[in-house]
Amino acid sequence: MTIHDLIQAIWAVDPVTATNRMTFEAIGLTAESGELLNQLKKHRFYRGQDRTDQMLDELCDVYYHLNALCQVFGITREELERLTVEKHSQSLEKLRQEKIQSENKQSSRR
């Protein structure tokens, strides 16, 4: 079973109507992201607590809702990945340029 198939199967028996699906999945994504962040906080600030399993569990929930939103918008994960790479490649280039400028300023001060 693929993630697409799983989402379709859940939607077939889920009482949330199609008109409310986008809001439901967006809320789910936000809530699960918050739960992931909470596990990360516990992992980071409460020493000695390995939260890897809990973080992976929450990451699965985030992944589910992200894929469900893709289906709501009618795009594939591959399309989302392509758009993400395009968007963040521009950010990467800007960061590279800023780093070069910063290094040039530091060199000229020496």
Helices and strands as residue ranges (DSSP letters): H 3-13, G 18-20, H 21-45, H 52-73, H 77-109
